[in-house]
Amino acid sequence: MHEVSSGEILKILRELCAERVLIQTPEGLKGEAQALADFLEENGVEAIISGDINYGACDPADREAKLLGCDALIHLGHSYMRLHLEVPTIFVPAFAAVDVVPSLERNLGEIRRLGRRIALVTTAQHIHQLDRARKFLEKNGFDVLVGHGDSRVSWPGQVLGCNFAAAKVDAEGVLFIGAGYFHPIGVALATRKPTLAVNPYSGDAIWMDNEAERLIRRRWAQIAKAMDAERFGVITSTKKGQLRLAEAKRVVRLLREHGKYARLIAMNHISYPALEGFDFDAYVIVACPRVPIDDYENWRRPVLTPPEVEILLGLREDYEFDEILG
Ligand code: SF4
């Protein structure tokens, strides 16, 4: 597993006989996208940069590439996701340079509190170091389990903000390597096991129990706010890897069966301002699970995930994280 260089991208494009390409980038790699476009044009391939910010491999711009007459799409920053794409697509994941082992070494005492048999997971940014991390932990007496995950991820041990399948193995606890809280909170809620997040940048180790509790409390508050709602907008996504039409229809059906008014809405970029003017008391987002959880403060109406609707309707008692499984 190594970084894909500009030269390798050019080689693949030549093999594809591609004359024009679209380059898609997340916010943090705009400079790299521009440099790649310059490099490709110097080497005889016409390059167009997509100005739409991209958040994941779930949102490839293959339709846009086709519309623009491109022979291929270059998707920067995320690893391969199995989707039906309209043009050949080169996924170019971005691996972080930080060494993960020193942060594990520093936190061995905390990691031991997980038990001897531990699951090891990380995000795509650190996945190239997962094997080194596993060997280091094994040398220190742990039985390390790296789950295969499902077809939504590219590598064993990889988790996404919408998919924690790789963490669901027969371990006593889960060790997450990476920055940010969303993924390890998701791991803790999806596995119901003690979860420790070790941040390789800061060297800190944080237990996720309290963080998960705090998130659940916030989500129960959203559910409580939606208790009196009668009219629900159920939003499905038109992004290829977030499209969950059958699940959205199931949610509409459930709401209607419980006497609520529910209407299906399809959107590409889901945000509250675009919905102002519609007559709904609450929304359900059946797309990227991060949207209602990360962005709810920007919504003037309660905004729920599908499992939260089930709680609202009295069909479920335990809180469950929304996941897109492959
Ligand atoms: Fe990430 Fe959301 Fe896409 Fe999942 S659906 S890959 S969490 S952006």
Residues whose N, C-alpha, C, O or C-beta is under 5 A from the ligand:
A	BS01	SF4	Y55 G56 A57 C58 L160 G161 C162 G241 Q242 C288 P289 R290
